[in-house]
Amino acid sequence: MIPQKIIDEWLSDPFDQETQNLVKKLMKYPEKLEDAFYTSLNFGTGGIRGIMGVGTNRINKYTLGKSTQGLSRFLKKKYPKEQLKVVIAFDCRHQSQSLAKIVADVFTANGIYCYLFSELRPTPELSFAVRHLKTHCGIVLTASHNPPEYNGYKVYGKDGGQLVPPDDKSVINEIEKTTYKEILYAGNTNLLKYINHDLDDAYHQAVLEDAKIHDKDKSQIKIVFTPIHGTSITAVPQVLKKAGYKKVFIVKEQEKPNGDFPSVISPNPEEKEALNLAVELAEQKKADIVLGTDPDSDRLGIVVRDFNQKPFYLNGNQIMVVLTEYILSKKKAKKLLRENHFIASTIVSTPMIEIIANAYKVKFKSCLTGFKWIAQLIESHPELNFIAGGEESFGYLVGNKIRDKDAVSAILLACELASELKLQGKTVYNFLLECYEKYGFYQEKLVSITKKGKSGVNAISKLMEGFRDNPPKKIGGILIQAIEDYKNSSYINLKSQQKKEIDLPQADVLVFILEDGSRISLRPSGTEPKIKFYFSVNTSYNKSESLYIHQKELGQKIDLFINDLID
């Protein structure tokens, strides 16, 4: 039951009459009321994200106002002697622009100078803007690839990366101490500056400097691009044109920003369905590559042609593999690789990335799930030079000028690869197979189980506790060799009983390492009501057999694991 005092609070000042009326309507539906108020939105791997509506567990002017008021207090404590500056961007979602203005007003009401994009822009451009404008903080209003009813609030630090400990904890503490009556909404127009197209050229130039690899003929390659109704329409076509690409076909049905995402079930390039229209256009145009982004343009999907000219959808790990192999091979050919270069990936992504790093004799760094941790690696290792990095969830970054995954630079790099391969009579599919021949064949699969509401949160917690307290001895008939528990910062080899501490921040992640080298990772999602199971298996690659045969063989192995672990 929700304490009556919480409901009473939302039925009086400072909550406006419309909000009070909506709360009264919710009171007629106890389950909906419970879901709207049973908890407060928390910072996860991607900031605050939730369904729009009234309540402490919803995105609205009050929950975001409270967060911004708390964030303002944090900034004043962290930088007590400086004139504080922030920059705010927003995506195509419903209420994103109006909520962005409310957030800006709270900042300026607190005496903080605020830059506000006047139109929607990609999330990575916001990350770039933080460092370019030398602000102390950045905010983007977005819910990434979530359904239309969601919105969110990503917070970036002075380095351009999303908040990490201890700052995220300090911000949360300030938010929790803030009451709704303390929120200052009366903005100061003298402290507000709108950004029109001021930063676009600088951002595009930063992308070109890091992701434009060659000056060879680009007139032959045909590219199909879809923003899936999102923000990348403001950047991708412009960057590709500046890089010399002329045959870029945009999916008209998905060209205009639209928070309803009317042409897809989910605006997520991880899902094949979201790229259906783009693949159809590619067939009409006989295009070489299909590229799509999520609404805030930090994730990308890639579709190429296999040997039978059929669409081949690269998963996030495969995207990471081909882009990393390409950029390292080009830098090596130009003798630009140095001992202080490094690439990065996350603990649930393909082990192939570390193998590639070793092959090119560059450093590899692993981090927790969430691109904020890759950004932290860049910031905390100024003695090293970051080349590129990615994660299995279709995120990739080239260079260190931006500190979040950037579909714009990743798309340009993919086009550079595809265009150069075409001049050689090859395709990206060829290139992927060559990587498997060189490094071994790795196959990954993500299985997500959704558990909604308060009961879902408890169910996910119990699942993790069960696997942690009573781990299986075998999975799919294969003995577990070691267990990594990131919540307890512990590694144990079950055979030798060797134990060691994991030198990464604590996180609710559990990894089973099997005797055959397979890895199975479990973690609750930081942005959605899900528990996620990541499976990674591998074998040698026999080029006399097709990729699909290898996929089938390892797919059957993963199915055995799934049957053992998931009811």
C-alpha positions in Angstrom: 0.0 0.0 0.0 1.1 3.5 -0.8 1.3 5.7 2.3 -1.6 8.2 2.3 0.8 11.0 3.1 2.4 10.6 -0.3 -0.9 10.7 -2.1 -2.0 13.7 0.0 1.2 15.5 -0.9 0.4 15.2 -4.6 -3.1 16.4 -4.0 -2.0 19.9 -2.7 0.4 22.7 -3.5 2.9 22.9 -5.2 1.3 20.4 -7.6 -0.9 22.1 -10.2 -4.7 21.4 -10.5 -4.2 19.2 -13.6 -1.8 16.9 -11.8 -4.1 16.7 -8.7 -7.0 15.7 -11.0 -5.0 13.0 -12.6 -4.0 11.6 -9.2 -7.6 11.5 -8.2 -8.4 9.5 -11.3 -5.6 7.1 -10.5 -7.1 6.5 -7.1 -9.9 4.7 -8.7 -7.4 2.1 -10.0 -5.4 0.8 -7.1 -2.9 -1.3 -9.2 -2.1 1.7 -11.4 -1.8 4.0 -8.4 0.6 1.6 -6.8 2.8 1.3 -9.9 2.9 5.1 -10.2 3.9 5.8 -6.6 5.5 2.6 -5.1 9.0 3.9 -5.7 10.9 6.9 -7.0 12.8 6.9 -10.3 16.4 6.1 -9.8 19.6 6.6 -11.7 20.5 3.4 -13.7 23.1 2.7 -16.3 21.4 5.3 -18.5 20.3 7.9 -16.0 16.6 8.3 -15.2 14.1 6.6 -17.5 10.4 5.8 -17.1 6.9 6.1 -18.3 5.5 9.6 -18.6 2.6 10.4 -16.2 1.9 11.5 -12.7 3.6 9.9 -9.7 7.0 9.5 -8.1 7.7 6.6 -10.4 6.9 8.6 -13.6 8.6 11.1 -15.8 6.9 14.5 -15.2 7.7 18.1 -14.5 7.9 17.4 -10.8 10.1 14.4 -10.8 12.5 16.0 -13.3 12.2 19.3 -11.4 13.2 17.6 -8.2 16.1 15.9 -9.9 17.3 19.1 -11.5 17.0 21.0 -8.2 19.1 18.3 -6.5 21.5 18.3 -9.3 21.9 22.1 -9.0 22.7 21.8 -5.4 25.3 19.1 -6.2 27.0 21.3 -8.8 27.2 24.3 -6.4 28.9 22.1 -3.8 31.3 20.5 -6.3 32.2 23.8 -8.0 31.6 26.4 -5.2 33.8 29.2 -6.7 32.9 28.9 -10.4 30.1 30.4 -12.6 28.2 27.2 -13.3 27.2 26.3 -16.9 25.1 23.5 -18.2 23.9 22.4 -21.7 20.6 20.7 -22.5 19.4 18.8 -25.5 16.3 16.7 -26.3 15.1 14.1 -28.7 11.9 13.5 -30.7 9.8 12.0 -27.9 6.6 13.5 -26.6 7.2 16.2 -24.1 10.9 16.2 -24.6 11.1 19.8 -25.8 8.7 21.1 -23.1 10.4 19.1 -20.3 13.8 20.4 -21.5 12.6 23.9 -21.1 11.4 23.2 -17.6 14.7 21.7 -16.7 16.5 24.8 -18.1 14.2 27.1 -16.1 15.1 25.2 -12.9 18.8 25.6 -13.6 18.6 29.3 -14.4 16.3 29.9 -11.4 19.2 28.5 -9.3 21.6 31.0 -10.9 23.2 28.5 -13.3 23.9 29.6 -16.9 22.2 27.3 -19.4 22.6 26.5 -23.1 19.5 24.9 -24.6 19.3 23.4 -28.0 16.4 25.0 -29.8 15.7 21.8 -31.8 16.2 18.1 -31.3 19.8 16.9 -31.6 21.6 13.5 -31.2 22.7 12.5 -27.7 26.3 12.2 -28.8 26.2 15.9 -29.9 25.2 16.8 -26.4 28.2 14.8 -25.0 30.4 16.7 -27.5 28.8 20.0 -26.5 29.6 19.6 -22.8 33.3 19.6 -23.5 33.2 22.0 -26.5 31.3 24.7 -24.4 33.3 23.8 -21.2 30.1 23.3 -19.2 30.0 21.6 -15.8 27.1 19.4 -16.7 24.9 18.2 -19.6 21.4 16.9 -19.8 19.6 15.2 -22.6 15.8 14.4 -22.5 15.5 11.0 -24.1 14.4 7.4 -23.5 16.7 6.0 -26.2 15.0 3.0 -27.8 12.2 2.5 -25.3 8.5 2.5 -26.3 6.6 5.8 -27.0 5.2 6.1 -23.6 8.7 6.5 -22.0 11.0 9.4 -21.6 14.2 10.0 -19.7 16.9 12.2 -18.4 20.5 11.5 -19.0 23.1 13.4 -16.9 26.6 14.1 -18.1 29.6 15.3 -16.1 32.2 17.9 -17.0 34.2 15.3 -19.0 31.2 14.7 -21.3 30.5 11.2 -20.0 27.5 10.1 -18.0 27.8 10.3 -14.3 29.7 7.5 -12.5 30.5 7.0 -8.8 31.0 8.9 -6.6 29.2 11.7 -8.3 26.1 9.8 -9.2 25.6 8.8 -5.6 26.2 12.4 -4.5 23.6 13.6 -6.9 21.1 11.0 -5.7 21.7 12.1 -2.1 20.9 15.7 -3.0 17.8 14.7 -4.9 16.5 12.6 -2.1 17.0 15.5 0.3 15.1 17.9 -1.9 11.4 18.4 -1.4 8.9 19.3 -4.1 8.2 22.6 -2.5 11.9 23.6 -2.8 12.0 23.3 -6.6 12.6 26.7 -8.2 10.7 26.9 -11.5 10.8 30.7 -12.2 13.6 30.7 -14.8 16.0 33.6 -15.4 15.9 34.5 -19.1 19.2 36.4 -18.7 20.9 33.1 -17.9 19.4 31.2 -20.9 21.0 31.0 -24.3 19.5 29.0 -27.2 21.7 27.0 -29.4 20.5 26.8 -33.0 23.0 25.4 -35.5 26.0 26.8 -33.7 27.6 23.5 -32.7 26.6 21.3 -35.6 29.6 22.1 -37.8 32.0 21.6 -34.9 30.4 18.2 -34.0 30.4 17.1 -37.6 34.1 18.1 -37.9 35.0 16.1 -34.8 33.3 13.0 -36.3 35.1 13.4 -39.6 38.5 13.8 -38.0 38.1 10.5 -36.1 36.0 8.3 -38.4 36.9 9.4 -42.0 39.6 6.9 -42.8 40.3 7.2 -46.5 40.0 9.5 -49.6 39.4 6.8 -52.1 36.5 6.8 -54.6 33.1 6.8 -52.8 30.9 7.2 -55.8 30.2 3.6 -56.3 28.8 2.5 -52.9 25.0 2.8 -52.3 23.9 3.4 -48.8 20.4 3.2 -47.3 19.9 5.1 -44.1 17.0 5.4 -41.6 16.8 7.5 -38.5 13.7 5.5 -37.4 11.8 8.8 -36.8 14.7 10.1 -34.6 17.4 12.7 -34.2 20.1 11.3 -36.5 18.4 12.9 -39.4 20.0 16.1 -38.2 23.6 14.7 -38.5 24.1 11.5 -40.5 23.1 12.7 -44.0 25.2 15.9 -43.4 28.3 14.0 -42.2 28.1 11.4 -45.1 27.8 14.2 -47.6 30.8 16.0 -46.1 32.8 12.7 -46.3 32.1 12.4 -50.0 29.2 10.0 -50.2 26.7 10.8 -52.9 24.4 7.8 -53.1 22.6 7.9 -49.8 19.0 6.9 -49.9 16.9 7.8 -46.8 13.8 5.9 -45.9 11.0 8.5 -46.4 8.5 6.8 -44.1 10.9 7.1 -41.2 12.7 10.4 -42.1 10.6 12.8 -40.1 11.0 12.8 -36.3 7.9 11.4 -34.6 7.6 10.3 -31.0 4.9 7.8 -31.8 7.4 5.8 -34.0 4.4 4.8 -36.2 6.2 2.6 -38.7 7.8 0.2 -36.2 6.9 -2.0 -33.3 10.0 -0.8 -31.4 12.4 2.1 -32.5 15.4 -0.1 -31.8 17.9 -1.1 -34.5 18.7 -4.2 -32.4 15.4 -5.5 -33.7 15.3 -6.7 -37.3 11.7 -5.5 -37.7 12.8 -1.9 -37.1 14.9 -2.1 -40.3 12.4 -3.8 -42.5 11.6 -0.6 -44.5 15.2 0.1 -44.9 16.0 -3.4 -46.2 13.1 -3.1 -48.7 14.5 0.1 -50.0 17.9 -1.5 -50.2 16.4 -4.2 -52.5 14.9 -1.5 -54.7 18.1 0.5 -54.9 20.5 -2.5 -55.0 22.2 -0.9 -52.1 25.4 -2.3 -50.5 24.7 -1.4 -46.9 21.7 -0.5 -44.7 22.3 1.7 -41.6 19.7 2.7 -38.9 19.8 4.4 -35.6 17.7 4.6 -32.5 15.7 7.8 -31.7 18.6 9.6 -29.9 21.2 8.3 -32.3 23.6 6.5 -30.0 22.9 3.0 -31.2 23.2 1.7 -34.8 22.1 -1.3 -36.8 23.9 -2.6 -39.9 22.6 -4.9 -42.6 24.8 -6.1 -45.5 24.5 -8.7 -48.2 25.7 -12.3 -47.8 27.2 -14.4 -50.6 23.6 -15.1 -51.9 22.8 -11.4 -51.9 20.4 -12.0 -49.0 20.2 -9.5 -46.1 22.6 -10.3 -43.3 21.9 -8.4 -40.0 25.0 -7.8 -37.9 24.5 -8.0 -34.2 26.2 -5.6 -31.8 29.2 -7.8 -31.2 29.7 -8.3 -35.0 29.5 -4.5 -35.6 32.1 -4.0 -32.9 34.4 -6.7 -34.4 34.4 -5.4 -38.0 34.8 -1.7 -37.0 37.5 -2.4 -34.5 39.5 -4.7 -36.9 39.1 -2.1 -39.7 40.3 0.9 -37.7 43.2 -0.9 -36.2 44.3 -2.4 -39.5 44.3 1.0 -41.1 46.3 2.6 -38.3 48.8 -0.2 -38.4 49.2 0.1 -42.2 49.9 3.8 -41.7 52.2 3.0 -38.8 50.1 5.0 -36.4 49.7 2.5 -33.6 51.5 3.2 -30.4 52.0 1.3 -27.1 49.8 3.8 -25.3 46.8 3.2 -27.6 43.9 1.3 -26.2 40.5 -0.1 -27.1 37.7 -0.9 -24.7 34.6 -3.0 -24.3 32.3 -4.3 -21.5 32.3 -7.5 -19.5 29.1 -8.9 -21.3 30.4 -8.2 -24.8 32.3 -10.6 -27.1 35.7 -11.8 -26.0 36.9 -11.3 -29.6 37.6 -7.6 -28.9 40.4 -8.5 -26.4 41.8 -11.0 -28.9 41.9 -8.4 -31.6 43.6 -5.9 -29.3 46.3 -8.5 -28.5 46.8 -9.2 -32.2 47.6 -5.6 -32.8 49.6 -5.2 -29.6 47.4 -2.4 -28.2 46.0 -2.3 -24.7 42.6 -3.6 -23.9 40.4 -2.4 -21.1 37.2 -4.0 -19.9 34.5 -2.3 -17.9 31.0 -2.7 -16.5 28.0 -2.6 -18.7 27.0 0.9 -19.8 29.0 3.3 -22.0 29.6 5.7 -19.1 32.3 3.2 -17.9 34.1 3.4 -21.2 33.9 7.2 -20.9 35.4 6.9 -17.4 38.3 4.8 -18.8 39.1 7.5 -21.3 39.0 10.2 -18.6 40.9 8.3 -15.9 43.7 7.3 -18.3 45.1 10.5 -19.8 48.4 8.8 -20.3 46.6 6.5 -22.9 45.2 7.2 -26.3 41.7 5.9 -26.9 41.1 4.6 -30.4 37.6 3.0 -30.3 35.3 1.0 -28.1 31.9 -0.6 -28.0 29.4 -2.8 -26.3 27.2 -5.6 -27.4 24.0 -3.5 -27.3 24.8 -1.9 -30.6 26.9 1.0 -29.3 30.2 2.2 -30.6 32.5 5.2 -30.3 35.4 6.3 -32.4 38.0 8.7 -30.8 37.8 10.6 -27.6 36.1 13.9 -28.6 32.7 12.5 -27.7 32.3 10.5 -24.5 29.2 8.4 -25.2 28.4 5.8 -27.8 27.9 7.7 -31.1 26.0 6.2 -34.1 27.0 9.1 -36.3 30.8 8.4 -36.1 30.1 4.6 -36.2 28.0 5.0 -39.3 30.7 7.0 -41.1 33.3 4.4 -40.1 31.1 1.6 -41.4 30.7 3.4 -44.7 34.4 3.9 -45.0 34.9 0.2 -44.5 32.1 -0.8 -46.9 33.3 1.7 -49.6 36.9 0.5 -49.5 35.9 -3.1 -49.6 33.7 -2.5 -52.6 36.7 -1.1 -54.5 38.4 -4.5 -53.7 35.4 -6.5 -54.9 34.6 -7.5 -51.3 31.8 -6.8 -48.8 31.4 -6.3 -45.1 30.2 -9.9 -45.0 33.5 -11.0 -46.5 35.4 -9.0 -44.0 33.5 -10.5 -41.0 34.3 -14.0 -42.2 38.0 -13.0 -42.5 37.8 -11.9 -38.9 36.4 -15.3 -37.8 39.1 -17.1 -39.8 41.8 -15.0 -38.1 40.5 -15.0 -34.5 38.0 -17.9 -34.2 34.3 -18.0 -34.4 32.4 -16.4 -31.5 28.6 -16.4 -31.2 26.6 -14.5 -28.6 22.9 -14.3 -27.7 21.0 -12.1 -25.3 17.8 -13.3 -23.6 15.8 -10.8 -21.7 13.0 -11.6 -19.3 10.6 -8.8 -18.5 9.2 -8.5 -15.0 7.0 -5.4 -14.7 6.0 -3.4 -11.7 6.8 -3.8 -8.0 6.4 -7.5 -8.1 8.7 -7.7 -11.1 11.5 -5.9 -9.3 11.2 -8.3 -6.4 11.1 -11.3 -8.7 14.3 -10.2 -10.5 16.0 -9.6 -7.2 15.1 -13.1 -6.0 16.4 -14.7 -9.3 19.8 -13.0 -8.8 19.9 -14.1 -5.2 19.1 -17.7 -6.1 21.9 -17.9 -8.7 24.3 -16.2 -6.4 23.5 -18.3 -3.3 23.1 -21.6 -5.1 24.9 -21.5 -8.4 24.6 -24.6 -10.7 27.6 -26.9 -11.0 27.0 -27.6 -14.7 25.2 -25.7 -17.5 24.3 -27.7 -20.6 26.3 -30.6 -19.2 29.5 -28.5 -19.1 31.2 -27.9 -15.7 31.4 -24.4 -14.4 35.1 -23.6 -14.1 34.9 -20.1 -12.4 32.4 -17.6 -11.1 32.8 -13.8 -11.3 30.5 -12.0 -8.8 30.7 -8.2 -9.4 28.4 -7.4 -6.6 30.9 -9.0 -4.2 34.0 -8.1 -6.3 35.0 -11.7 -6.2 36.4 -14.3 -8.6 36.8 -17.9 -7.7 38.2 -20.8 -9.7 36.1 -23.8 -8.6 38.7 -26.3 -9.6 41.8 -24.8 -8.0 39.8 -22.8 -5.4 41.9 -19.8 -6.4 40.3 -16.6 -5.3 41.0 -13.0 -6.3 39.4 -9.6 -6.1 37.8 -8.0 -9.2 39.1 -4.5 -9.7 36.0 -2.9 -10.9 33.1 -1.0 -9.2 30.5 -3.2 -7.6 27.5 -4.1 -9.8 24.8 -6.7 -9.7 26.4 -8.9 -12.3 27.1 -12.6 -12.1 29.3 -14.5 -14.7 29.7 -18.2 -15.1 32.8 -19.3 -17.0 32.5 -22.9 -18.3 35.4 -25.3 -18.9 35.0 -25.0 -22.7 35.5 -21.2 -22.6 31.8 -20.3 -22.8 30.6 -17.4 -20.7 27.2 -16.8 -19.3 26.5 -13.4 -17.7 23.4 -12.4 -15.7 22.4 -8.9 -14.8 19.2 -6.8 -14.1 18.8 -4.1 -16.7 19.6 -0.6 -15.5 16.9 1.1 -17.7 14.1 -1.5 -18.1 12.2 -3.9 -15.9 14.2 -6.9 -17.2 16.8 -9.5 -16.2 19.3 -10.2 -18.9 21.2 -13.4 -19.7 24.2 -13.0 -22.0 25.5 -16.2 -23.7 28.9 -16.3 -25.4 30.2 -19.5 -27.0 33.1 -20.2 -29.5 34.8 -22.6 -31.8 37.4 -22.6 -34.5 36.2 -21.4 -37.9 36.2 -23.8 -40.9 36.0 -21.7 -44.0 34.9 -24.7 -46.1 31.6 -24.5 -44.2 29.2 -21.6 -44.4 28.7 -19.2 -41.6 25.2 -20.4 -41.2 26.4 -23.9 -40.4 28.7 -22.5 -37.6 25.8 -20.4 -36.3 23.5 -23.4 -36.2 26.0 -25.5 -34.3 26.7 -22.9 -31.7 23.1 -21.9 -31.6 22.2 -25.4 -30.5 24.7 -25.1 -27.7 23.3 -21.9 -26.5 19.8 -23.4 -26.6 21.0 -26.1 -24.2 22.3 -23.4 -21.8 19.0 -21.5 -22.0 17.0 -24.7 -21.3 19.1 -25.3 -18.2 19.0 -21.7 -16.8 15.6 -20.3 -17.8 12.3 -21.8 -17.0 
